[in-house]
Amino acid sequence: MTSEFARNSASLIKRFRFVIFAFWALLALAGLKWGLLFTSATVAQYDSPDGSDSAIASAKINKHFPSQSGTNQVTILLKKKNSAPSTGIIDLPGMKQLQLSLYNATREEYGYDVANPCDNCFFRSMQSYWLLSDTFNATLLARSFLSTGDAEGESTLVVVTYDTDESTDKIDDLIDFLDKRVNGFLGDFGLKDQVTHGLTGIQPFANAILEGIADDLEIMDTAVLPLALLVLATIVQSLPFLLMPIINILCTILSSFLIMYPVALNMDVVSFTPSVMMSLTIAMSIDYSLFLLSRIMEETNEGRTLDEAIPSMLDNAGHTILVSGGTLVCCFLGNLFFPLAMLQSVGIGASTALIMALSVNLTLTPAVLYSIGPQLMGCQDWLNRATHRALVNIGCRASTDALHDQAVFEGGNGAINGGGGGGGGGGGGGGGGG
C-alpha cells in the first residue's frame, strides 16, 4: 500500500509541476552565469589551524621578519638540454644577457630596483646568479642559485618574491609576464635549442590544479557520464528515460556550484572541491535515477498507470534514496568539526551537491514523468518495434507473422495427433465388442 504522505506529495508535484520546472530552470540559468565562476574562486593554499605548530611558526616569522609576511615566491628553473655545449649553464653565450634583460623588463613593468627594494610594493625582489654577481659582486651568494651534485652547473634558478595581498588576477599576470619574457629572451639570445625553462611555486601549482580540474571535468563529461548512462539504459531498458538523469545532473551541478560560489568568496574552499562535487553529482544522480526509474518500469509492467505508479515510486524508491542521501550528507557535514579549512570546505561542497541531487531527483523526475511520461514510454515502444523490424530484415529474428504461422501450425499438429489417438481408441473399443 502506498502511504498517504507519498500520495499527497505526488499530487502536489503534479499540480505544481510547471512551477517546479520554472524554479530549476531559473537556478540552472543563474548557475550558468555565476555558478561556473566557483572553480576560479577556490584556493590552493589555506591557513594553518589555530594553535598548530605551523600557525605558531608563521606567527613568529611574521613578528620577527615583517618584510616576509604575506609574501610568496615564483621560481624559474633554467636547465641545459643534452644538446647544449659541455660548459656550465651560466657560461653559455647569452645566459648573462637573458638574466639581466629579465631584470630590466621587470624594472620597467613593476618599478623594481634591485639596489633599492620596496617592502610595501607588489614586486618585492628578484634574485639570480648574474644579477647578484654583476650588480653586487656577490659571487659566493650567487653560486647558491646553481645546481650542485651530479648535475653541478647544469641548472640555475631565478627567484621572484611578490606580495600575496594582491588579487589572484594580478599574480597570474605576473606569472604570465615572467613566462613569456623568459621564453622570448631564450629565442632572442639563441638559447632556445640549449636551455629549457619552467615555473614553480604556490600560484603556478594552483593554476596547474585548476587546469587539472578542467581536464577531470572534461573526462567525466566525455567518458564516465556516457558509460554510466549506458549502464542505466541497459538496466531500465528505456533510452528515452535517459533524458531525466541528464537533466538532473545538469541542474544539480549548476545549482550546487551557484550555492558554493558565495561560500568560496567568504571562506577558503580548496581547489579540488569542484571535482569532488562533480563526481558525487554524477554518481548519485545515476544511482537515484536507477532506483526511481526501475520502480516506475516495474509498476507499469504490472499494468498500473503512471498516476498510480509515481506515488508508489516516491513511497518506495524515494524513501530509499532519501535515507541513503541523508546519511551521506550527515557524514560529510562531520568534516565541519575538523579544524582544517580544507576538510571543512570539502564537507560543505559535498553536502551541498548531495542535497541538491536529492532535491532535483525527488521533485524534477516525477514532474517530468507527469508531464511527458506517456510520450517517453511511447517513444520506447516505437524504438522496440523499429529494432524488431531491423533485426527481422537482417535475419537475426523471426517476423511476427512467421511466429504466428508457426504457432498455428504447431497447434494444428497437436489437434491432428489428438484426433488420431481418439480414433484408435474407438477402434480398440470396437474390437472389444467383437
N, C-alpha and C positions, 0 to 999 in steps of 0.2 A: 504493500500500500504506500502511495505517495503521501508525504507529510503535508499538513495544512500550510506550513511555512513555505515549502517548496512550491506549492500551487499558487500561493499568494505572490511569491517572488516572481514566478513565471508570468503571472497575469500583469504585474506591474511592468515587467520588461517588455511584454507585448504591447501594452498600452503606450508606453513612453519610448518605444524603440527608436523613433526618429530624433528624440531629444538625446538619446544615448549616442546615436550616430554623430549628431552635431557637436556634442561635448568632446568626443575623442578626435573628431576631425579638427576642432579648434586647437586641442592640445598638440596634435601632430604638426599642424601648421606653425604653431609657436615654437615647437621643438626644432623645426627646420630652420627657423630664423635665429633662435637664441640657444637652443639645446646643443647644437653642434659646436658651439664655442666652448663647451665644457672641457673637451680634451686639451685645448690650449690654455685653460686656466689651472691645470694641475701643476704640481711641482715635483722636482726630483730630489729636493732636499727638505729637511724639516728639522725643527728644534728638538734638542735632546730633552728627555723627561726631566722635570724639576727634581733636584736632589741627586741626580745620577752623576757618576764620575765625569762624564763628558760635559754635563752642564756646569759642574763646579770648575773644571779646567777652562772652559770657554769664558766663564765669568772672570777668572784670574787673568787670562790673556787680555781680555778687554780692559781690565783695570790697569795692568802694568804696561800694556802696549796698545794704547788707544788708537794709534795710527793704523793698526792692523785690524781694528774692529770693523766688521761689516765689509770685508774685502774677500775676493776670490781671485783665482788665477786661471789664465789660459796658457797652456804650454804648447809651443810649436816645436815639433820634432823634425829635424832635418837629418836625413840618413843617406849615406852613399849607396849607390847601386853597384852591382857586381861589375858593371862595365866601366866604372869610373877609374881614373888613374890610382895607383897604389899610394899616393900621398895622403896625408890626413885631410879630413874634410875641411878644416879651417884654412888649409893651404891651397885648396882648389881655386883656380883662377875665377874670380867673380864672387866668391863667398863673402869676402870682406865688403864689397860693394853692395851685395844683397842685404846684409845685416844693417849697414849704415843707411842704405836707402829706405829700409823699412822703418828705421827710427825717424828719418826725415819726414816720411809720409805721415806717421802718427803725430809728429810735432805740428805739421800743417793742419791735420784733420782735428786733433783734440787739444792742441796747445801744450803738449807735454814737452818739458825741458829737463833732460837728464841731469843737468847741473843744478837745477833748482826745482825739485819735485814739489807737487802740491798735495797736502794731506787731505784737503777737502774737495778735491776735484774728482770727476768720474774716472779719468785715466790716471792711475796712481803711479805706475812705474813700468819700465821695460828694462830687461837685463839680457845680455847676450855676450858671447866671447869677444867679438870685435868692438862692441860698444863700450865694454868695460876697459879693455886693454888699450883701445885707441883714445878714449876720452880721458881716463884716469890713470892709464899706465898700470892698471891693477891686473898684471898678468897672472899672478898666482890665484887670485879670486876668479879671474876669467876662466881658468882651467877647470873650475868646478862645473862648467857648462859643457864639458866634453865628456864623451863616454870613456869608460875605463874597462879593465879586464880583457877578455878575449877579443872584444871589438874595440880596442883602445883607439880613440881618434876617428872612429867610423861614423859617429853621430854627434850632433850638437843641439843644444836647446836654446830657444828664445822664450823667456818667461815674461808675461804681461800680467800686471795686477790691476784690478778695477774695483769700483765701488758697487756693492750689491744692492744698495738702497735705490738705485735707478730702476726703471722699468725693464721688464724682460725684453721688450722690443729693442730698447737701446743697447742692451747687452748682446742680443742677437745681431744687431747691426755692427757692433764691434767685431764679433767673431767673423762675420761675413767679410768685413773690411780687411782683417788680417789674412784670412784665407785667400782672398782674391789678390791682395798685394803680393803675398809670398809667391803665389802661383805665377803672377805676372813677372816678378823680378827673376824667377828661375828661368823664364824664357828670355828676358832681356839680357841676362848676363851669361847665357849659354850653358846653363846648368840643368836644363830640362832632362837631358839624357843621362845625367850623372847623379842627380840627387832627387829623392822623394821627400814629400812633406806631409804632415798630418797634425791636427789639433786635438788636444785633450784637455779635460777639466770638467768642472761641475756642469757648466752650461752646455758645452758640446755633448756631454754624456746625456743630459736631459733632452737635448734635441734628438739624439740618436734613439732614445726611448720613445719619444713621440713618433718618430718615423717607424719604429718597430710596432707601435700600437696601430698605426695606419696600415701597415703590412698585415698584422694579425687580423684586423677587421676585414681587410680585403680577402684574406684566405677564408675566413668564416663565411663571408658573403658568397664566394665563388666555389667553394669546395664543401665545407661542412654543412651549410644550410641545404643545398640541393640533395646531398646524401641523406640527411635527416628527413627531409620531406619525402624522398623516395621510400624510405622505410615506413613512414607514416601512411603513405598512399597504399603500400602493399598490405598493411595490417587492416586499415579501414576499408580498403577495396573501393575507393572513390577518389578519382582525380579532381573533380570539381570542388570537393570539400577542402582541398589544399588551399583554396582561396582564404579560408578563415585563419589558419595558423600564420600565413604570410602577413595578413592584415594585422593580426595580433602582435606579431614580432615587431613590425614597423611602429605600431602605436606604442608598444611598451618601451622600445629603445628611445624613441623621440621624447616621450613624456618623462621617462626617468632621467634622461640627460638634461631635460629642461629643469627638473626639480633640483638636480645636483649642481647646475651652473651657479646659482646664487650661493650655494653652500661652498663651492670652491673659491668664490670671491671673498668669503669671510673666514675661511679656515684653510689650512694646508691639506689638500687632497693629493695623495700620492699618485704618480703618473700612470701606474698600471691599473688603477681603479676602473677606468672605462673598459679595459679588456675583460676584467672580471665580470663587470656588469653585462657586457655583450655576451659572454659565454653563458652566464646564468640565464639570460633572457632567451637565447636560442634553445638551450636545454630544457628549461621549464615550460616554455611555450609549446614546444613539440610534445613534451610529456603530458601537459594538461590537455592539449588538443586530442591526444591519443585516448585519454580517459573519456573525455566528453563525446567525441565523435564515435568512438567504438560503442558507447552506450546508446547513442541515437540509432546507429545502424542495427544494433541488436533489438531495440524496441520496434523499429519499423519493419524489420524482417519477421517479427512475430505478429504483424498485422495491425499495429497501432498507428494512429495518425501522428503527425508532428505535434499537434496541440496536446496530445496525450503523452508523447514521448519526451518532450522538453522538460516538463515538471519532474518526470522520473529521472532524467539526466541530471538535473540540478540537485535532486534529493540524494542520489547515489554517488555518481562520479563527482558532482560538485562538492559534496561533503568530504570525499576522499582528498581532493586536491586542496581544499581549504585547510584541512588538518595538516597535510604534508607541507604546504607552503607556509602556514603559520609556525610550524616547528622550525623550519629553516630560518624564518625571519627572527625568531627568538634567539637562535644560535648565533646568527651574525650580529645581532644587537649586543650580544655578550662582549663583542670586541670593544664596546664603548667603555668597559670597565678597565681596560688596559691603559696605562699612562702614555703609550706611544701613539703619536698622531697618525702614523702610517696605518696602524691596525684600526684605529677609530674611523678613519676615512674609508677604508675598505668595508668595514662593517656597515657604515651608513649607506654607501653606494650599493652594496649587495642587497641590503634590506629594502632599499627603495626600488630596485629592479624587481625583486620578488613580489612586493606589494602591488606594483603596477601590473605585473604579469597576472597575478590573481584577479585583480580588478577588471582587466581587459577580458580575460577568458571567461569570467563569470557573468559579464554583462554584454560584451560585444558579440560573443559566439551565439548565445540564444537569440539576441536581437537579429543577427544575420539570418539565423535559421527561421525565425518567424517571418522575415521579410522575403527572402528568396530561397528558402529551404526546398520547397517543392520544385522550383526551377533547377536547382543544383542536382536534385535527385533525378529529375527528368533528363538532364544532360548526361548523367551517368548511365541511365537506361539506354539512351541513344548511342553512347560510346560502346556499351556492351553489344548492342545489335550490330554496330558497324564493325567491331572487332570480330564478331562471329562471322559476318559476311566475308570479311577479308580472309579469315582462316579457311572458310569453305572454298573460296576462289583459288587459294594456293594448295588446296588438297590436304590441309592439316586437320580438318574437322568435317564431319558429315553434315549435309544440309538438314534443315528441319523436315522438309518433305521426305528425304531419304529415311530419316529416323522414324517418321510416321508410317511410311510404307513397310519398314522392317517390323514395326510393332504390329501392324495389321496382319502381315504375313505370318509372324510367329503366333499371333492369336488364332488365325485360321488353321494353321497346322495343329494347334492344340485341340481345336474343335473337331477336326477330322479324326485325329488319333483317338479322341474321346469317344466319337460316334462308332468307330470300328470296334473298339473294345466292347461297346454296348451290344453290337450285333453278334459278336462272337459269344457273348454271354447268353444271348437269346437262343443261338443255335445249340448251345450246350443244354439249355433248358428243354429244347425240343427233343434232343437225343434222350434226355432223361425220361421224357414222357413215353417215347417208343419202348 
